Amino acid sequence: MKWLSLVLVGAFIVSMCGCATVATPTPAWLYMDVKFPGAHTPQGAVPGPKTGKAEAQNILGVVATGDASIQAAARDGGITRIATVEHHSTNILMIWAKFTTIVTGD
């Protein structure tokens, strides 16, 4: 019976190591809500007239759904020429996280 307890405790510890995280320049454990420019946005770029968004969510690092790609955001806004790319990242207690890509263009 002792070995079962050890296995369960070990499984719990391993499962908590993959908590919900998203890529961001400023990670936080308790609460995070940040916006940052995409790597594909040139310095001084002017936002385009159309906007598109794409999201992905993560729960405990176990379940992740969505498509937060630049292509999905461009499709959402009907954009064929991308002017700017921005990201928005939200994380609550590393339990729930959301990553949004925002694209502007023509």
Phi, psi and omega in degrees: 000329179297321181295326178295318178298317179296320179295316180295317178296317178298318179296321178296315180297316180295319181293328180284344178290340180256044182299163183294115176225156175225156181294128179200150178286345181227082181291150178216146182273318186279301180207139180218137175209093186230151172243143177207151183289151176282156181293341183270002181266117179290154179302130177079012181294141180262129179301144179279174183286336181256150179230139176226147181232149175218140185231152170223144180236155182220134178239116178056016182071009182257318182239122177232131180224157174111172179226102181258029182284160177296321180297318179294321179293319178296318177300317180300322182265001183065037185261130177252333176240113184278131177260311181223154175229132178224151178239147177230126184236129178233138181213127180242113177053023183056024176259317181230135180220149177224137178236123182240136174252128180243125183239139172239158179165197180255000000 
